[in-house]
Each structure stands twice: as structure tokens, then as C-alpha cells.
Amino acid sequence: EVKLVESGGGLVLPGASLKLSCIVSGFTFSDYWMRWVRQAPGKGLEFIGEIKPDGSKTNYAPSMKGRFTISRDNAKNTLYLQMSSVRSEDTATYYCARLGYSGFDYWGQGVMVTVSS
Amino acid sequence: DIQMTQSPPVLSASVGDRVTLSCKASQNINENLDWYQQKHGEAPKLLIYYTNNLQTGIPSRFSGSGSGTDYIFTISSLQPEDVATYYCYQYNSGWTFGGGTKLELK
């Protein structure tokens, strides 16, 4: 069974940094592009970025470049999202997702990040 | 950046109705479009990929069509479990989700 489990969220102060993790199981992690998507409370989905199977290449939505860094550790079956200089607008549920042949075919349950003083 | 506009924002329909949702791109996206369903409190779920391909395990009452800038998502006979928000998503140039259509039961 394919599983993606995010962790690392919570309440964080404006300007701080935070690193989210996504541990996967049930498939060969090193074979797939992986992505992060976020959703602000009551709002729609927003693509953050993606990372190549071997970790050698990342792509980000223009609005996400600079403060977000995606990385992975294939030995640990773990995807990461490093967030820096967080703002109130970064308050959202963050999802990791697998890019399968047909699209985002598996998603995690999401992890909530709240940026507030 | 490509903008994706979904309409209507909210749709009320009855069980058994044929439901049609629209997604319009700000430029040609060459059918590089998926549809996702998100039920309240859950992660999104892939229903349709590359405009008109049904994801494995998804009921055949769901379908998609379109080309160029205009795309349609159809539920042939609405079921109670279809209450959700539906998002289109383009990956032709960059990656953009539409704003969503919230589907409610009348």
C-alpha cells in the first residue's frame, strides 16, 4: 500500500524557518518525481515545486522561488520542504504528492503550518 | 503565467443530474490538464488526466473533454458521494490550479 505521511508542521513565528518532512512507503521512492502543494484555509490548491527522482533537479512555481527549498533523501524514503522567512500568507496545509504516469496519483494527508506571533 | 478560471464557483445539483464544470485557460495548454476532486477535510484525488483519461479505479460517470483553452468536466449522473470541490490543473507551461468549483446537493 502506497503511503505518504507529512510531519513537521505547527505554529511558527513570522520570519522563522521550518522544515517539513514526507515519509513514503509502498513504492520505490527513488523512481518518482515528488511534489509539494499547499492550501491556505478555505482557499484553493497552490503548486509549490517538484524534485527529480535522483534529487539533481528542482522546479518551483515563480511565486515560491527563493524562500522554499525541496530536497530528498532516497535512502530514508523522505521528501523535505525547507521554508524560510515565513509570513502569515504561508499559513496553509502542506501536501506532498507523488507524480505518477498520470499525474499527482498519491497524496499525503497534509500537515498544517500556522504562521503567527 | 497561465491563469486557469473555473466556472461556476459553486454549483447546486440533484442526485441523478448531469453536471458540467468548466475550466478556461488564459492560453492554449495543449490538453495538458488534469481534474482533481477534494472532499471536505481530505487530500485531493486524481480523477482525470491529460484532459480525458480516467484514472484507475475512478467510476465511469466521470469524464473530461476539451482542447486549446476550454475544458469540461462531466459527471453523467450525480451521486451523493460526489459532493466535493473540483479543481482543474494545467501543466503545459508551469503548473497552475484553477480556483475550484464547489459542488453541492440541491
Interface residues (C-beta under 8 A of the other chain):
Chain A: V37 G44 L45 E46 F47 E50 A61 P62 Y95 S102 G103 F104 D105 W107 G108 Q109 G110
Chain B: D1 D34 Y36 Q38 A43 P44 K45 L46 Y49 Y50 N53 Q55 T56 Y87 Y89 G94 W95 T96 F97 G98 G99 G100
